[in-house]
Amino acid sequence: MQRAAPVIATDIPARLDRLPWGRFHTLIVLALGITWVLDGLEVTLAGAVAGALKESPRLQFSNAEVGLSATAYLLGAVLGALLFGWLADRMGRRLLFFVTLGVYALATIATAFAFDIWSFALFRFLTGAGIGGEYAAINSTIQELIPARYRGRTDLAVNGTFWVGAALGAAGSVVLLDPAWLGHELGWRACFLIGGVLAGPIILMRLWIPESPRWLATHGRADEATAIVAAIESGYAARGRHLPAESHAVIHLRPRRATGLIEVAETIFRAHRRRALVGLVLMTAQAFFYNAIFFTYALVLTDFYAVPAESVGWYILPFAAGNVAGPIILGPLFDTLGRRPMIASTYAISGLLLAATGQLFAADLLSATTQTIAWSTIFFFASAAASSAYLTVSETFPLEVRALAIALFYALGTGLGGVAAPWLFGALIETGSRGNVFAGYLFGAGLMLVAAVVQARFGVAAERRPLEAVARPLSAADASHPPQ
């Protein structure tokens, strides 16, 4: 019979949470938060070049094939998140955020050399796998390094940078698809090289990011964890910011090398079943809402408003601005007013606004400009809502299963609500019927309203609380089953 590991006492979580915001935290946000910039870049490029892919002499995609390629990207993200999330919990956060970035960079470069629908879909699948893995490794790292009182606003702001990438993708597509520059055939290929070029500097920035001290402590490497925290604290002293001497809360851990999949399943779906329900509903609703609308954004503009393919990027820029502004402006309220009311209200407002806008669209009362204004307003709230879904699944489960929990709910949510959405809306748009598209919008709005009700009833008040208080580590020496 295997002997139980000795119990260790550590104050690492308390020391990390008591830190004021500093240069270290800014570096974390810049080096790791870039993940969402890359995802925004990829998703926007896929939408912005849709028209060019249809008009390409070599490819000549149909609307359904454009939707199929988007589905391939999302399917890759689902499987990549599961694989790399499982590895991040077993092998550590730091190794995986280098591996996943490498997979992404190579795959997006390969996309530029696709020669038919199947090669394009394959490379998009692999690109998605890299991004999905990034979500699992990066979200868990940020959660474990950012002080509790800043965790909500930081996570929302970082997730909101997806739309910085969207703006870059939109601007890049406007230039590269311009017939006076590269034109459609070479332009769409050049667009997919942008992400590969950005990956190089990002890898260098990540060399300065340490392993998560919380992860190290629960895996029996307390000395390494302590050294990392001491180095972070000495950085404050070197810049003239002296931390007050004080005693810190100590937790007792029984370190483990890994957590078996059976225990993972029992932890997520039995011990924390209500949290699992909330996470699944939030992720599914936002996945359908976003992927259905944004992956076919360009198709709506080109097919219903006769916007030229090379001009789609100009309409994405204000849309992206609303999505960036929402999490930044609303983010602090998630730490002050609280998770439960803010998450529920942003989901509900998003659903109601989409239903109203869909009615105007069906009645042909909008122009390309007013449609864009309406979408920008909706996604001011929806961006904060979607970001809060990732916040929820990353802070409400124990550290030992955190990365896999993020991956699992991202995978389930995207699989249930996102993978088929681009194909479905591509097919609805193909019919040329505004009423059919409106029906799809109503379904997405309904999912958001259901999610709002579930969050209001079962959501966890995690604001300003240490991660270990929100969900006790499985390795806690006196751990017991949490309340449902």
Number of C-alpha atoms within 10 A of each C-alpha: 3 4 5 9 13 11 14 17 15 20 15 21 23 19 19 20 20 16 17 15 13 14 12 16 18 12 15 21 18 14 20 24 25 23 30 23 23 28 26 25 26 27 22 30 26 27 28 35 29 28 28 25 25 18 16 16 11 12 16 16 21 17 22 18 20 26 28 22 24 28 26 24 27 30 24 27 29 29 23 28 33 26 17 28 31 25 19 29 25 20 16 20 27 18 13 21 24 17 15 25 23 17 19 28 24 18 23 25 21 21 24 19 15 18 11 12 17 14 15 19 22 19 25 28 27 27 31 31 29 30 27 32 35 34 29 34 31 27 26 28 28 22 22 24 21 24 25 23 20 19 28 29 25 25 25 28 25 23 28 29 25 27 28 22 26 31 26 23 30 29 20 23 30 21 18 23 27 16 14 8 11 15 16 24 18 16 23 26 22 19 27 26 19 21 22 18 13 13 18 13 10 17 17 12 14 17 11 12 15 16 17 21 24 23 24 20 25 25 21 19 16 20 11 15 22 19 12 18 20 13 12 18 19 15 16 18 12 9 10 9 13 12 13 7 6 7 9 13 12 14 18 17 23 21 23 18 15 13 15 10 12 8 13 19 14 12 20 22 14 15 18 20 14 18 22 21 17 23 30 22 25 31 31 25 30 29 28 27 28 20 24 25 21 21 25 26 23 26 27 22 21 18 15 17 14 11 17 13 25 24 21 24 27 15 21 26 21 17 24 27 19 22 27 27 20 25 31 22 14 20 24 19 17 25 22 14 11 17 23 20 16 23 26 24 18 25 30 23 19 27 28 17 19 26 20 14 21 25 18 15 19 16 12 11 11 17 13 16 12 13 20 19 16 19 26 23 20 23 27 24 25 30 31 30 31 26 25 30 26 23 25 25 26 29 27 25 27 23 25 24 28 29 32 30 31 31 32 24 26 30 28 21 23 25 22 18 23 29 28 22 27 28 24 20 26 26 17 20 21 17 12 13 12 18 17 16 22 21 16 20 23 19 16 25 26 19 22 31 21 17 25 29 16 19 25 17 12 14 22 18 16 23 23 19 17 21 25 19 11 18 18 21 24 25 21 18 16 12 13 11 12 11 7 10
